[in-house]
Amino acid sequence: MEKIRNFCIIAHIDHGKSTLADRLLDFTGSVTEREKQDQLLDNMDLERERGITIKSHAIQMDYVHNGEKYVLNLIDTPGHVDFSYEVSRSIAACEGALLVVDAAQSIQAQTISNLYLALENDLEIIPVLNKVDLPSANPEEVTDDIVDLLGCKPEEVIQASAKTGVGIEEILTAIIERVPAPKGNPDESLQALVFDSVYNPFRGVETYFRVVNGEIKKGQKIKFVATGKSYFADEIGTLKLTQHPKNKISTGDVGYLITGIKDAREVKVGDTITDSADPTKNPIGGFEDVKPMVFAGIYPVDTEDFEDLRSSMEKLQLNDASLVFTPESSAALGFGFRCGFLGMLHMEIIQERLEREFDMTVITTVPNVSYHAYTTKGDIDPIIVNNPTDLPDPSTIDRVEEPYIKATIITKADFVGNVMSLCIEKRGQIVNQTYLTTERVELIFDMPLAEIVFDFYDRLKTVSKGYASFDYSPIGMRPSKLVRVDILLNAQPVDALSALVHFDNAYHIGKKMCEKLKELIPRQQFDIPIQAAIGSKIISRETIKALRKDVTAKCYGGDISRKRKLLEKQKKGKKRMRQVGNVEIPQQAFMAVLKLND
Ligand SMILES: Nc1nc2c(ncn2[C@@H]2O[C@H](COP(=O)(O)OP(=O)(O)OP(=O)(O)O)[C@@H](O)[C@H]2O)c(=O)[nH]1
């Protein structure tokens, strides 16, 4: 146990976490040339394309230091706020963290939020100044920033380049000398923390765990405390680039477990694994059931594909337990599902996976957060509003509450004004403003989650010319003046276009939505009035003028193959259209409310 070190790498996005992980694997000889891939820890196709580590994994390295052999377990953490609970559990499985800071970009919002998570878990922090090879690097200044943030000595900050290999050996030495060895009692009853799980279509769910006390043996009957279910440990082992089966994993070490579980929902991140016959009396703290934050309807483009969509969603859920869905129906779109996601990124991933892996063409409706409505009947439990149609009749509503977050934004002093205006426009209330240096400012706002899940981050980048970083954490429910804006096409309400918005913005949004829909809905053979309404009150109106032109007119009698191509192209474009009443609505229109500022 004295020769084990468990650590993670925490960093703001793009500061070089994955590249540094690669270098550490190289340096410790954990990878052969053949196994080398660009970004070793990012496995899924989608992950690679987005450059975001979606699911955390762990990897074990052997390293000899001063003639002694050490086992280093690197636990990878996801780099996006949608997955912040998983980050917190990965951090809880470690004793130390490399805090990687880009030498050109300095400390950013995620550096700080991840650092706080690490400090809450009493991790030893090893500051690493990465990318010192960059011409734009500013090592002295950024080292000062890090010293100010951590209260450490300048010489404790390791100067490194994950690209050239500078400082890698020093980092490994620091891990061994500064990160404490795991504590724990091998003779106690088994207590292991689940920090991640991955679905494998052939082997079922692979659970990643860190043994806190006791040991886990191959064949042992184990129990998951939160779910209360017991299984046999068919296979256990350690994780190198491939899995290495073992007969036991002892206190302090990290490993994987395969029990033949076929449903991802049976393994919960943060749960405790214990011995079925001699269960621990102290499950590991900090377990939470992950809660979806964003809800949207997903409908098949072709109504006949509903059953296919259901079976695809069920399969997706087997390997992504954070996806939740219930059937719903819409007058406009027919049968589909109301789905809950961890955030907007998660929603995009699910949508993409449905299309790529299951060959489904789907329509996604405007996402919204989850509201709590209380009626004048005085009920104690709120009505949970995950769908605009769930909002009770306004005359019966006593009050509505919406989820709030604490937003941390770090920007340059020059952009403070712009960032403030944006946050205030988004109904934010400033809580704190701190000058980290004369140039860099940290702003803290309390804001409604609904205002930031959609276009906030893009707007922030624009108003700060890219010099702002942003992170957030939930702080509970607060009162809200919520209304539902309905959209009528041809005088018919289209429920799938309804949106829940704050009363103060309702008129503005209603007007913008009508304008946007006018742009997005193709002209048809007749005039189409577009109206926005709150209840029975019309608040805005536009008209899509009838189309007179023949689509093939462009071909001016040219050859037939060109004509066919044009019609072919039109047919493709049609794929993502939905006929509602006698109006054809393209997919973008269902998301129009999110694009009002484009
Ligand atoms: N010049 C230079 N570039 C680096 C260095 N380390 C990483 N990079 C580059 O910085 C970019 C981001 O690096 P990643 O390792 O993908 O960053 P990350 O923090 O893992 O990013 P996410 O996985 O998206 O969170 C890549 O283009 C790397 O090639 C370095 O030391 N020097």
The ligand as a MOL file (V3000), in Angstrom:
LIG
                    3D

  0  0  0     0  0            999 V3000
M  V30 BEGIN CTAB
M  V30 COUNTS 32 34 0 0 0
M  V30 BEGIN ATOM
M  V30 1 N 2.6380 23.7160 -27.4560 0
M  V30 2 C 2.0490 22.8770 -26.6100 0
M  V30 3 N 0.8390 22.4150 -26.8850 0
M  V30 4 C 0.2750 21.5510 -26.0130 0
M  V30 5 C 0.9360 21.1260 -24.8350 0
M  V30 6 N 0.1200 20.2980 -24.1690 0
M  V30 7 C -1.0160 20.1910 -24.9050 0
M  V30 8 N -0.9270 20.9460 -26.0120 0
M  V30 9 C -1.9620 21.1270 -27.0510 0
M  V30 10 O -3.0820 21.7560 -26.4630 0
M  V30 11 C -4.3030 21.2520 -27.0160 0
M  V30 12 C -5.2020 20.7270 -25.9180 0
M  V30 13 O -4.5980 19.6230 -25.3150 0
M  V30 14 P -5.4310 18.4160 -24.7180 0
M  V30 15 O -4.4460 17.4840 -24.0920 0
M  V30 16 O -6.3700 17.8640 -25.7070 0
M  V30 17 O -6.2340 19.2320 -23.6230 0
M  V30 18 P -7.2600 18.6770 -22.5680 0
M  V30 19 O -7.1030 19.5380 -21.3680 0
M  V30 20 O -7.1200 17.2100 -22.4110 0
M  V30 21 O -8.5770 19.0420 -23.2780 0
M  V30 22 P -9.9540 18.3090 -23.0770 0
M  V30 23 O -9.7380 16.8260 -23.2330 0
M  V30 24 O -10.7520 18.8880 -24.2040 0
M  V30 25 O -10.4050 18.7070 -21.7240 0
M  V30 26 C -3.8710 20.1830 -28.0100 0
M  V30 27 O -3.8940 20.7650 -29.2830 0
M  V30 28 C -2.4700 19.8090 -27.5890 0
M  V30 29 O -1.6860 19.3600 -28.6610 0
M  V30 30 C 2.2490 21.6540 -24.5900 0
M  V30 31 O 2.9020 21.3730 -23.5910 0
M  V30 32 N 2.7470 22.5080 -25.5050 0
M  V30 END ATOM
M  V30 BEGIN BOND
M  V30 1 1 1 2
M  V30 2 2 2 3
M  V30 3 1 2 32
M  V30 4 1 3 4
M  V30 5 2 4 5
M  V30 6 1 4 8
M  V30 7 1 5 6
M  V30 8 1 5 30
M  V30 9 2 6 7
M  V30 10 1 7 8
M  V30 11 1 8 9
M  V30 12 1 9 10
M  V30 13 1 9 28
M  V30 14 1 10 11
M  V30 15 1 11 12
M  V30 16 1 11 26
M  V30 17 1 12 13
M  V30 18 1 13 14
M  V30 19 2 14 15
M  V30 20 1 14 16
M  V30 21 1 14 17
M  V30 22 1 17 18
M  V30 23 2 18 19
M  V30 24 1 18 20
M  V30 25 1 18 21
M  V30 26 1 21 22
M  V30 27 2 22 23
M  V30 28 1 22 24
M  V30 29 1 22 25
M  V30 30 1 26 27
M  V30 31 1 26 28
M  V30 32 1 28 29
M  V30 33 2 30 31
M  V30 34 1 30 32
M  V30 END BOND
M  V30 END CTAB
M  END
